[in-house]
Every structure is written in C-alpha cells, then in structure tokens.
Amino acid sequence: MQLKMGLKLLVLGAVSVLLLIALSSIAGITRERKNRQREVQQGIAESYAGRQQLVGPVFALEYRERWMARLYNNEKNTWYEKEMVALRSAMVYPERLEYGGSLKVQERYRGIFKANVYQSNGRIAGSVRFPALETVGTEPNSTIELVSAKACLIVSDPRGISHVPAFEWSGDPLEIQPGSSLAIKRSGIHAALPGPDGLPGRSFDFALDLKIHGMGQFSLVPIGAENCIRLESAWPHPSFIGDFLANDRTVSEQGFAAEWNVNSLACSAQQAMSAGQLKSIQQLGVDLIDPVNTYPLTDRALKYGFLFIFITFAAFFLFELVKQLKIHPVQYGFVGLAQALFFLLLLSLSEHIGFGISYLVASAATIGVIAAYLCSVLKGVKRGLLFGVVLSVLYGALYGLLQSEDHALVAGSTLLFCLLTLVMMFTRKIDWYALGAKQTEGSVR
C-alpha cells in the first residue's frame, strides 16, 4: 500500500537526516586525514627544516659609555659628582639591501603523504653606514668607547644552512660563527667585524652567499632603508605572502620570478626590530603550495553532498507522483547512501592516484551503480539511464565548481536557479490537490 504524501515526506526527512549524519562522518574522516598530513609534514620539518625566514644582516654595536653623574648625598646633605660606566648596545641597519636567489623544489614522501621542500641558493649584498660615536650615547656629555661590532643574520631554522656561508666585508672574507648573537632571537649566524674603532662615520659594502633549505614558505624581512629582493623558481604554483605585493612578477608553467622594492618609509621592520617585536615584523616571500591538495577539495565537495542527495530525492519524488510509481523509502536510502559513499571513495582514491582521476573513477562507479539499480526501481531501462545522465551532469557541474574556486558562488547559484526553473516548468501543469486525492483513494482501497 502506498504511503500518504505527508507521512512519506516525513519518512524521507528522517532518511535525509541519517544520510546527513553519514556525510558528517565522512567529513570527520577527511579532517582526520588532513590532520594526519599536517602531522607528517611537521615530522618532515623536524628532521629536515621548517619554514625559513631571513632577517638581516643587521649590525650590532657594543660600546662602553662614560659620563659624570651629579648625585646627592643625603647624609652630608651635599651634591657630588661620580664617574659612571655602562656597557650598552646599539643596532645599525643597512642603507641598501639586495637579495637575489632561486628556489629548487623537491617532493618528500612519508608513506602516502608528501611535503614540498626547497633548496635556496641566494646572495645578500648591500651597504651600511655607521653613525658617529657622539650620536650613539644616551647620556649628555658622555664619552663612547666602541668595544665590538658584529654582522648578524637571523635564520628561523638554522638546521637548513647546508653550507658554511661566505661573508665578504669590503672585499675581505670574515669568519662565520653560529648563532645570531642577538637577544631578540638567537638562531642564525654572525661575524665579528674587524677594527671596530674605524667603523664610526664610514660606509662599508658587504655580501653574503647563503645556501639554505626549508619546507613550505620562504620569506625575508626588508630591514634596510632601501630593499630590492628577487626570487625565482621552476615551481609553477607560488603563493606570494607577507605584507608587500611584488612590484613585478611572472608566473607560468615553467615557474615564477618576482621582484620586490621596499623602503623604510613604507616598512616598519626597523622599528619592530629595535623594539624586540620580531613576531609582528613585516615580511615578504613565497609559499610553495600544492595546487591539487586532496583534502581541501574533498571538504569543499562534501559541502555540496546534501544538496546532491536532496536534488536526487526531489527527482524521485516527482517521478513517483507523475508516473504513479511506488518507490519505497528504503530505495531512496540506498540511492542516497551510494551518493554519500561517493565522497568516501573519492577521498580514499585521491590519496593514491590524484584528485582528477579519482573523481572520474568514483563518479563513474557511483553513477553506474545508481543507474543500474534505478532501471529496476523505476520500471524501465530508459528511466534508469535518464537518471544516470542527470547524475552525470550534476557530478560534472560539481567538478567544475571545485576547479573554479573564484567563480564557485556565481556558478553554484546559477546551477540552483536553473534546476529550480526546470522543476517549475516540469510541474507547472500538475494538479497537486488531485494527486493528493488519488493517493488518499489508493490508501483506502
């Protein structure tokens, strides 16, 4: 006996809720696999090197300041003078800073998960002018004695330094020492500058050849008064990051090249460095992203999952009303469950053979099973094949939405509007009251 329309809608609502729970479970599996991928990438970073950020070089001056302080003696109720000595430090930043480098990208696997690692070959060059000694002190009428001077480069993960860098100071090589020697961040390298007494009031050129490897992101801090940074790589899928857009960039299938020109008027890196606020310092760089990341695409596809099931159920219901077919709620559930399992099949396959091929295989299998099943349920091969064609269009539209993220909203809303228009045109001559009366008579008989 055919169920009444209202009761059947209620049962179908319950079936839809169960399928929604199934989709939520698959979404949970997707998040779990995504977290596992992140854990694997962190594991690779721990044994290789993580994201790299370069700051500098900056020049740290250590000086001894002497001055006569006027103090008050409470016991004798008199003023007196005493020589005071303090060991202080100051930071000097480059007038000009240039970086030119290339990134060679490789894929590292651990199990089925992978991470993009890189080898950077770069050269840092520039010039610095040291201030006169009398401008360095903080006390009035003080005398300054320069104790030491160092060129310091902060490297966020010094494990990535694959070769001992060559540091040139006015054409002469300097010995590199581990550690940045800066209190703000200890990781990095430094070199002691020769003849500190001859530095004040003079300009010097410097250059540093640096080979460093890391994973994912590579960034630099424009710490100079004038900064020119050039990066290039054969990786065709860069994502430019940081606080400054590249002034000139080209991206193609052969790779990318980008150039930034930043000055200290537009960048507060020097102020942040002097204040010890390295975490919020302005930077620029590139993230070597994977263009076809399985888990975000699967997660986006799952957001359309219930919509697809709803559209299929609506089509079933219209067939049932118009053609006077008897489709049991269990049969609705089987078709909905097959559509839900499509996403699980897509997730599992895409971890091994790529998202595009996985989508084709999973959708073909799902459509084939549903079409074969509906040939019997709908009492006709043509009807089953017609539903197969409709599902093919829907899955093709979903793939298009996933591939065009920037236009997904307008494409999705247009698709829904077209589907609603088709339903309205298809059902415009249906007498819903008469259908309800026929179902009531069928139930009484």
Protein Blocks (a to p, Z undefined) as FASTA:
>chain_A
ZZdfklmmmmmmmmmmmmmmmmmmmmmmmmmmmmmmmmmmmmmmmmmoccdddedjdddd
ddddddddddddfklopacddddddddddddddfbdcdddddddddddehjbccdddddd
dddddddddddfklmpmbehiacddfbdcdddddfblmlmmbdcdddeehiacdddehjh
iakbmgdcddddehkllmgopacddddddddddehiacdddfbfbdcdddddfbfbbcde
djbdcfbdcddfkbccddddddfklpcklmmmmnopaklpccdddddddfbafklmmmmm
mmmmmmmmmmmmmmmmmmmmmnopacdfklmmmmmmmmmmmmmmmmmmmmmnojklmmmm
mmmmmmmmmmmmmmmmnopaklmmmmmmmmmmmmmmmmmmmmmmmlmmmmmmmmmmmmmm
mmmmmmmmpcfklmmmmmmmmmmZZ
